[in-house]
């Protein structure tokens, strides 16, 4: 065997290569830290608001801008990753992320929060999370392993919410919110080191994609995706996912405090979301390799709507909040391996960062709406009631849209004919 093929040699009975296992482990670590820090920002809402004398709408709008830029930049960042490599994008993204956190720690006016946590962190997230990481992993695993690999990375990333959110709460309590942000900078710097595990696949790698990988150019892949209605149905469902996640992550701790629940319960609730999402992401990724991904998405969104409805109907207590967090956590990011897997199934992995980046933009537009509108409605009415009701309605709508979606491979006709004519 040639030395250059050693990294891709099977290392387990299931046919996982050494390169794939390293990529999954490093990818999970990167997402663990980048998403774990991101999910802790809701804990900063009240101390930042007290120091600057700003309402929840302003802080919520800053996080909404972060989510929107995270999404708007994603297709472009994805295109850069497709062309120049995943590792370079991850390192640059980590440095921008750190710059945003460090700036937020030293700003003296509310506008600095918008620039730091809103703009810089949003741009940094676009280069350090699922779209870029999962593309790097997809190119190092076989097609039949992708859904499970996506689930493993997403599940590993979920540990970040379980581990980082309580750490952030402890840092805020011990050091104050400014020094806590400096502490989080150290975690993000570690993602740059982990990027070394996401290398380019070796020539002739077995991680070949479906017919969609035969697109000769990015413009051809974009044209095919734009003309495919089921691709846009995926976009619609993922909008709702973003709405749910941003609303819960940003406003749930404050909602509990408003109802007389201790602030520590909110932090524990977000940690439980991350803990139970480890199982949820892994299982939905595993099931996505065996069953219809769109139907699983439909069941997931419907279950979210049911969980919210039950939570609102039962008397609120610390126990009910934690049970809701556990249930919603199981459903939290199971959408990621399913949606990413559906895009890869439709169009292959050659331009996966770009095509999934567009779908992720829809997710982040939903996040923008969920984070900002919830804060605006609260400041104007003193209640989160309308947003809870909207979350139920949108969950049911996403379930219906996902049920109608199909993720069969979409071949690029001309390149395929040319390939078939080649001996």
Buried (B, 14 or more C-beta within 10 A) or exposed (E): EEEEEEBBEEBEEEEBBBBBBBBBBBBBBBBBBBBBBBBBBBBBBBBBBEBBEBBBBBBBBBBBBBBBBBBBBBBEBBBBBBEEBBBEBBBBBBBBBBBBBBBBBEBEEBEBBBBBBBBBBBBBBBBBBBBBBBBBBBBBBBBEBBBBBBBBBBBBBBBBBBBBBBBBBEBBBEEEBBEBBBBBBEBBBBBBEBBEBBBEBBEEBBBEBBBBBBBEEBEBBBEBBEEBEBBBBBBBBBBBBBBBBBBBBBBBBBBBBEEEBEBBBBBBBBBBBBBBBBBBBBBBBBBBBEBBBBBBBBBBBBBBBBBBBEBBEEEBEBEBBBBBBBBBBBBBBBBBBBBBBBBBBBBBBBBBBBBBBBBBBBBBBBBBBBBBBBBBBBEEEEEBEEBBEBBBEBBBBBBBBBBEBBBEBBBBEEBBEEEEEEE
